[in-house]
Amino acid sequence: MTLLYTEIEEQLRAAVRELLTDKATPGAADGGELWKVLARDIGVAGLLIPEEFGGAGASAREAAVVLEELGRTVAPVPYLTSAVLATRALLTAADVTDIADLLERLAAGETTATLAVPFASSPYRPPLAARVGGDASESIDRSGAPEAAVVGSTISGRIAAVAGADMADTLLVPVGAGLAVVSADDPGVTVTPVTSLDTTRPIATVELSSASARFIAIDPSALQDTLAFGAGLLASEQLGVAEWCLTSTVGYLRERTQFARPVGSFQALKHRLADLWLEIVGARAAARNAADQLASGWSHAARVAVAVAQAHCGAVAVHAAEECVQLHGGIGMTWEHPAHLYLKRAKTSEIALGTPGDHREALADLVDLPGPA
């Protein structure tokens, strides 16, 4: 195991960073056009898809590098939702060859998918599921394991706070021990964008009313494992957010002067930045370890690494973004400066795919720590 970046990973980073520098101004980038270039020209959409289905056959380590760079620009693209979560969910199918056509289109960047679960779903609890063959007005049990009876080939239900649904061509809806593959263009599908704290990662409510669906079987635990996989890689995006905030703040404090001195020369601010740098170094180690363990396969060590990364990286990203806003002074409080976009991305990511508290609680069980007396 090594936490260092390989030559291939650095080359991938350079290609993604060059493209994002050229085309992605924080808060002003066209997500749809940017995604087309990333997916088709660089091929990031198919990184995790095996070569036999037209993908790159890469590992979680390469995907993590892409997420770091996307975090640095808070790019409004569906990489996490489509190329990571949805793709991972499809690859857990009992017979992957049955969905070879969909995987090939995803790898080529011809279509985009999303896993239709609330973005705040925890990997340690069963996510919500829609009803199959039921009435769209039925309420969905939010307390326990999803229950659904497969009737025919239609699906009805309502799922709130789905990330990536606004740009998705295909919806993957959890149904019992399987996934319903639904076209977003189906007359029975309604995707309603809702106001999100993070405008760079829109969320939407998905309503299904007797929508045509294609059902694929997955292992009962595969969905939660998919969410945990996504949570482990989300840590790399949070690392990218934190690194941009630190770099931007250091650059500003070197140029801003007060009393004929650079503000960054004040000792109190040096201490704050040094403490933040140490936090980010720890976050980098945790995120890289999670990516490396996930690249080695789904195991107990990978579960521990994911829990550690998400218990730490989310809070670090939020702290870095808060310091960025505050230490930029008046300009940091304006809409014109992108600092607020990073703070919003950091805060929403902190509660996505499980809160830090969820991951700490799971970590205690994974490493057999005793509970409170």
C-alpha positions as CSV (number, residue, x, y, z in Angstrom):
1,M,0.0,0.0,0.0
2,T,1.2,3.5,-0.8
3,L,-0.5,6.8,-0.3
4,L,1.7,8.5,-2.8
5,Y,0.3,9.3,-6.2
6,T,1.5,7.2,-9.2
7,E,2.8,8.7,-12.4
8,I,-0.5,7.7,-14.1
9,E,-2.5,9.4,-11.4
10,E,-0.5,12.6,-11.8
11,Q,-1.0,12.6,-15.5
12,L,-4.7,12.1,-15.0
13,R,-4.7,15.0,-12.5
14,A,-2.8,17.3,-14.9
15,A,-5.3,16.6,-17.8
16,V,-8.4,17.2,-15.6
17,R,-6.9,20.3,-14.0
18,E,-5.9,21.8,-17.3
19,L,-9.4,21.3,-18.7
20,L,-11.1,22.7,-15.5
21,T,-8.8,25.7,-15.4
22,D,-9.7,26.4,-19.0
23,K,-13.5,25.8,-18.8
24,A,-14.7,25.8,-15.2
25,T,-14.9,29.2,-13.4
26,P,-16.4,28.5,-10.0
27,G,-20.1,29.4,-10.0
28,A,-20.2,30.2,-13.7
29,A,-19.4,26.9,-15.5
30,D,-22.1,25.2,-17.7
31,G,-22.4,21.8,-16.0
32,G,-23.8,20.1,-19.0
33,E,-21.2,21.2,-21.5
34,L,-18.4,20.7,-19.0
35,W,-19.5,17.2,-18.3
36,K,-19.6,16.3,-22.0
37,V,-16.0,17.4,-22.4
38,L,-14.9,15.6,-19.2
39,A,-16.8,12.4,-20.0
40,R,-16.0,12.1,-23.7
41,D,-12.7,13.9,-24.3
42,I,-10.9,12.7,-21.1
43,G,-13.0,9.6,-20.5
44,V,-13.6,10.1,-16.8
45,A,-17.2,8.8,-17.1
46,G,-15.8,5.3,-17.7
47,L,-12.9,5.2,-15.3
48,L,-14.6,2.5,-13.0
49,I,-16.2,0.6,-15.8
50,P,-14.3,-2.6,-17.0
51,E,-12.5,-2.5,-20.3
52,E,-14.9,-5.2,-21.7
53,F,-17.7,-2.7,-21.5
54,G,-15.8,0.2,-23.1
55,G,-14.4,1.7,-19.8
56,A,-10.9,2.3,-18.6
57,G,-10.9,-0.5,-16.0
58,A,-9.3,1.9,-13.5
59,S,-9.6,1.8,-9.7
60,A,-10.9,3.9,-6.9
61,R,-7.5,5.6,-6.7
62,E,-7.9,7.2,-10.1
63,A,-11.5,8.1,-9.4
64,A,-10.3,9.8,-6.2
65,V,-7.8,12.0,-8.1
66,V,-10.6,13.2,-10.4
67,L,-12.8,14.0,-7.4
68,E,-9.9,16.0,-5.8
69,E,-9.7,18.2,-8.9
70,L,-13.5,18.6,-9.1
71,G,-13.5,19.6,-5.5
72,R,-11.0,22.3,-6.2
73,T,-13.3,23.9,-8.7
74,V,-16.7,22.9,-7.2
75,A,-17.6,21.9,-10.8
76,P,-21.3,21.3,-11.3
77,V,-20.9,18.0,-13.0
78,P,-22.5,14.6,-12.1
79,Y,-19.2,12.7,-11.7
80,L,-19.9,11.5,-8.2
81,T,-23.6,10.7,-8.8
82,S,-23.2,9.0,-12.3
83,A,-19.6,7.8,-12.7
84,V,-19.2,6.7,-9.1
85,L,-22.5,5.9,-7.4
86,A,-24.7,4.8,-10.3
87,T,-21.8,3.0,-12.0
88,R,-20.9,1.1,-8.8
89,A,-24.5,0.2,-8.2
90,L,-24.8,-1.3,-11.8
91,L,-21.5,-3.2,-11.4
92,T,-23.0,-5.0,-8.3
93,A,-25.7,-6.6,-10.6
94,A,-26.1,-10.4,-10.4
95,D,-25.5,-10.6,-14.1
96,V,-23.6,-7.6,-15.4
97,T,-23.8,-8.8,-19.0
98,D,-27.6,-8.0,-18.9
99,I,-26.8,-4.3,-18.6
100,A,-23.8,-4.3,-20.9
101,D,-25.5,-1.8,-23.2
102,L,-26.1,0.7,-20.4
103,L,-22.5,0.4,-19.1
104,E,-21.1,0.9,-22.6
105,R,-23.2,4.1,-23.1
106,L,-22.1,5.4,-19.6
107,A,-18.5,4.7,-20.4
108,A,-18.7,6.5,-23.7
109,G,-20.3,9.5,-22.0
110,E,-23.5,9.1,-24.2
111,T,-25.8,8.8,-21.1
112,T,-25.8,9.9,-17.5
113,A,-27.3,8.0,-14.6
114,T,-28.1,8.6,-11.0
115,L,-28.8,6.4,-8.0
116,A,-32.3,7.6,-6.9
117,V,-31.8,7.8,-3.1
118,P,-31.7,10.8,-0.9
119,F,-28.2,12.3,-1.0
120,A,-28.2,12.2,2.8
121,S,-28.7,8.4,2.9
122,S,-26.4,6.7,5.3
123,P,-24.4,3.6,4.3
124,Y,-25.3,2.1,7.6
125,R,-29.0,2.1,7.2
126,P,-31.2,0.7,4.4
127,P,-32.0,3.6,2.0
128,L,-35.5,4.5,0.9
129,A,-37.1,2.6,-1.9
130,A,-40.0,3.3,-4.2
131,R,-43.1,1.1,-4.5
132,V,-43.4,-1.2,-7.4
133,G,-46.7,-1.5,-9.1
134,G,-48.2,0.8,-6.4
135,D,-49.9,4.1,-6.2
136,A,-47.6,7.1,-6.6
137,S,-49.4,8.8,-3.7
138,E,-48.5,6.0,-1.3
139,S,-46.2,7.1,1.5
140,I,-42.8,5.4,1.7
141,D,-41.7,3.8,4.9
142,R,-38.7,5.9,6.1
143,S,-38.0,4.0,9.2
144,G,-37.0,0.4,8.3
145,A,-35.9,-1.8,5.4
146,P,-37.8,-1.0,2.2
147,E,-40.6,-3.3,1.3
148,A,-42.0,-3.7,-2.2
149,A,-43.8,-6.3,-4.2
150,V,-42.8,-6.6,-7.9
151,V,-46.0,-6.3,-10.0
152,G,-45.5,-6.2,-13.7
153,S,-42.9,-3.8,-15.0
154,T,-44.0,-0.4,-13.7
155,I,-42.8,1.5,-10.7
156,S,-44.4,4.3,-8.6
157,G,-43.2,6.3,-5.7
158,R,-41.5,9.5,-4.6
159,I,-37.9,10.0,-3.6
160,A,-36.8,13.4,-2.2
161,A,-33.4,15.1,-2.4
162,V,-31.8,13.1,-5.2
163,A,-28.5,14.5,-6.3
164,G,-27.8,14.4,-10.1
165,A,-31.4,13.8,-11.1
166,D,-31.6,17.0,-13.0
167,M,-28.9,15.9,-15.5
168,A,-29.6,12.1,-15.5
169,D,-30.9,10.3,-18.5
170,T,-31.4,7.1,-16.5
171,L,-32.7,6.6,-12.9
172,L,-31.6,3.6,-10.8
173,V,-34.4,3.2,-8.2
174,P,-33.8,0.8,-5.3
175,V,-36.6,-1.8,-5.0
176,G,-36.2,-4.5,-2.4
177,A,-33.2,-6.6,-3.5
178,G,-32.9,-5.0,-6.9
179,L,-32.7,-1.9,-8.9
180,A,-35.3,-0.5,-11.3
181,V,-33.7,1.1,-14.4
182,V,-36.0,3.9,-15.5
183,S,-35.6,6.3,-18.3
184,A,-35.9,9.9,-17.2
185,D,-37.8,10.6,-20.4
186,D,-40.6,8.2,-19.4
187,P,-44.0,10.0,-19.2
188,G,-44.5,8.6,-15.7
189,V,-41.3,10.3,-14.4
190,T,-41.3,13.8,-13.0
191,V,-38.1,15.4,-11.8
192,T,-38.7,18.6,-9.9
193,P,-35.6,20.7,-8.9
194,V,-35.7,22.0,-5.4
195,T,-33.8,24.8,-3.7
196,S,-30.4,23.5,-2.5
197,L,-27.9,25.1,-0.2
198,D,-25.2,24.0,-2.7
199,T,-26.2,25.4,-6.1
200,T,-23.2,23.6,-7.7
201,R,-24.7,20.2,-6.9
202,P,-28.5,20.5,-7.5
203,I,-30.9,18.1,-5.9
204,A,-34.4,17.2,-7.1
205,T,-37.5,15.3,-6.1
206,V,-38.2,12.3,-8.3
207,E,-41.8,11.2,-8.7
208,L,-42.7,8.0,-10.5
209,S,-46.2,7.2,-11.6
210,S,-46.5,3.8,-13.2
211,A,-43.2,4.4,-15.0
212,S,-41.9,1.6,-17.2
213,A,-38.9,-0.1,-15.5
214,R,-36.4,-2.7,-16.2
215,F,-35.5,-4.7,-13.1
216,I,-32.0,-6.0,-12.3
217,A,-31.1,-8.2,-9.3
218,I,-28.4,-7.1,-6.9
219,D,-27.2,-8.6,-3.6
220,P,-29.2,-7.3,-0.6
221,S,-26.2,-5.6,0.9
222,A,-24.9,-4.2,-2.4
223,L,-26.8,-0.9,-2.1
224,Q,-25.3,0.0,1.3
225,D,-21.9,-1.1,0.1
226,T,-22.3,1.2,-2.9
227,L,-23.2,4.2,-0.7
228,A,-20.1,3.4,1.5
229,F,-18.0,3.2,-1.6
230,G,-19.3,6.7,-2.7
231,A,-18.7,8.0,0.8
232,G,-15.1,6.9,0.8
233,L,-14.5,8.7,-2.5
234,L,-16.4,11.8,-1.4
235,A,-13.6,12.3,1.1
236,S,-11.3,13.1,-1.8
237,E,-13.6,15.7,-3.1
238,Q,-13.7,17.2,0.4
239,L,-10.0,17.2,0.4
240,G,-10.0,19.1,-2.9
241,V,-12.3,21.7,-1.4
242,A,-10.1,22.1,1.6
243,E,-6.9,22.5,-0.4
244,W,-8.4,25.2,-2.6
245,C,-9.6,27.1,0.4
246,L,-6.1,27.0,2.1
247,T,-4.3,27.9,-1.1
248,S,-6.7,30.7,-1.9
249,T,-6.5,32.1,1.6
250,V,-2.7,32.0,1.8
251,G,-2.4,33.7,-1.6
252,Y,-4.8,36.5,-0.5
253,L,-3.0,37.1,2.9
254,R,0.3,37.4,1.1
255,E,-1.1,40.3,-1.0
256,R,-3.4,42.0,1.4
257,T,-1.6,44.7,3.4
258,Q,-2.5,46.4,6.7
259,F,-0.3,48.9,8.5
260,A,2.2,48.6,5.6
261,R,2.6,44.9,6.2
262,P,1.2,41.8,4.5
263,V,-1.6,40.5,6.6
264,G,-0.1,37.1,6.4
265,S,2.9,38.2,8.4
266,F,0.8,38.5,11.5
267,Q,1.6,35.7,13.9
268,A,-1.9,34.9,14.9
269,L,-2.9,34.3,11.3
270,K,0.2,32.2,10.7
271,H,-0.9,30.0,13.6
272,R,-4.4,29.6,12.2
273,L,-3.1,28.7,8.8
274,A,-0.5,26.3,10.2
275,D,-3.2,24.5,12.2
276,L,-5.4,24.3,9.1
277,W,-2.5,22.9,7.1
278,L,-2.0,20.1,9.6
279,E,-5.7,19.2,9.5
280,I,-5.6,19.0,5.7
281,V,-2.5,16.8,5.7
282,G,-4.4,14.5,8.0
283,A,-7.4,14.6,5.7
284,R,-5.2,13.8,2.7
285,A,-3.8,10.7,4.4
286,A,-7.3,9.6,5.4
287,A,-8.8,10.2,1.9
288,R,-5.9,8.5,0.1
289,N,-6.1,5.5,2.5
290,A,-9.8,5.1,1.8
291,A,-9.2,5.3,-2.0
292,D,-6.3,2.8,-1.8
293,Q,-8.3,0.3,0.4
294,L,-11.3,0.6,-2.0
295,A,-9.1,0.0,-4.9
296,S,-7.9,-3.3,-3.3
297,G,-11.5,-4.6,-2.9
298,W,-14.4,-4.4,-0.5
299,S,-13.2,-5.7,2.8
300,H,-13.2,-5.0,6.5
301,A,-10.1,-2.7,6.1
302,A,-12.0,-0.8,3.4
303,R,-15.0,-0.3,5.7
304,V,-12.7,1.0,8.4
305,A,-10.9,3.4,6.0
306,V,-14.1,4.8,4.7
307,A,-15.5,5.5,8.2
308,V,-12.2,7.1,9.3
309,A,-12.1,9.3,6.1
310,Q,-15.7,10.5,6.4
311,A,-15.5,11.0,10.2
312,H,-12.5,13.4,9.5
313,C,-12.6,14.9,6.0
314,G,-16.1,16.5,6.1
315,A,-15.3,18.6,9.2
316,V,-11.9,19.6,7.8
317,A,-13.5,20.8,4.6
318,V,-16.0,22.9,6.5
319,H,-13.4,24.4,8.8
320,A,-11.2,25.2,5.8
321,A,-14.1,26.9,4.0
322,E,-15.0,28.9,7.1
323,E,-11.5,30.1,7.6
324,C,-11.4,31.0,3.9
325,V,-14.5,33.2,4.2
326,Q,-13.4,34.9,7.4
327,L,-9.7,35.5,6.5
328,H,-10.7,37.0,3.2
329,G,-12.4,39.7,5.2
330,G,-15.1,41.8,3.5
331,I,-14.5,40.3,0.0
332,G,-15.1,36.8,1.4
333,M,-18.6,37.8,2.4
334,T,-19.7,38.8,-1.1
335,W,-21.5,36.8,-3.8
336,E,-18.8,37.9,-6.3
337,H,-16.1,35.9,-4.5
338,P,-16.4,32.1,-4.8
339,A,-15.6,31.4,-1.2
340,H,-19.3,31.0,-0.4
341,L,-19.6,28.2,-3.0
342,Y,-16.9,26.2,-1.3
343,L,-18.5,26.7,2.1
344,K,-21.8,25.5,0.8
345,R,-20.2,22.5,-1.0
346,A,-18.3,21.6,2.2
347,K,-21.4,21.9,4.4
348,T,-23.7,19.8,2.2
349,S,-21.0,17.2,1.6
350,E,-20.5,16.9,5.3
351,I,-24.0,15.4,5.7
352,A,-24.1,13.5,2.4
353,L,-23.8,9.7,2.4
354,G,-23.8,9.7,6.2
355,T,-22.9,12.3,8.8
356,P,-19.5,12.3,10.6
357,G,-21.5,11.0,13.6
358,D,-22.8,8.1,11.6
359,H,-19.3,7.2,10.5
360,R,-17.8,7.5,14.0
361,E,-20.6,5.3,15.4
362,A,-19.9,2.7,12.7
363,L,-16.2,2.9,13.2
364,A,-16.6,2.1,16.9
365,D,-18.4,-1.1,15.9
366,L,-15.9,-2.0,13.2
367,V,-12.9,-1.8,15.6
368,D,-14.7,-3.2,18.6
369,L,-14.5,0.0,20.7
370,P,-16.6,-0.3,23.9
371,G,-19.8,1.8,24.0
372,P,-20.6,4.3,26.8
373,A,-20.9,2.8,30.2
